[in-house]
Amino acid sequence: MEEDEALDLRRLRWQCRRGMLELDLLLERFLARRYPQADAAERRDFSRLLQLPDQSLSHYLLHGETPDDPRLAALVRRILACR
């Protein structure tokens, strides 16, 4: 693994810590299981999703709401499939 990629993974792992255990588990599980095989577009979408406030992430990942952005909506479905 390249140094830049390792640094990126550490940064993302830190951003997955949201202060809400349920969100932390979902996001960290996706990062461990799916992110390593993700293409560049999915990796960008994941980074973009992590920029959203906790309240939005909670609505999408825990309460069944769907993001307006179709790419983020697809990503949310993939994250939930990692359960």
Order of alpha helices (4+ residues) and beta strands (2+ residues): alpha-alpha-alpha-alpha-alpha
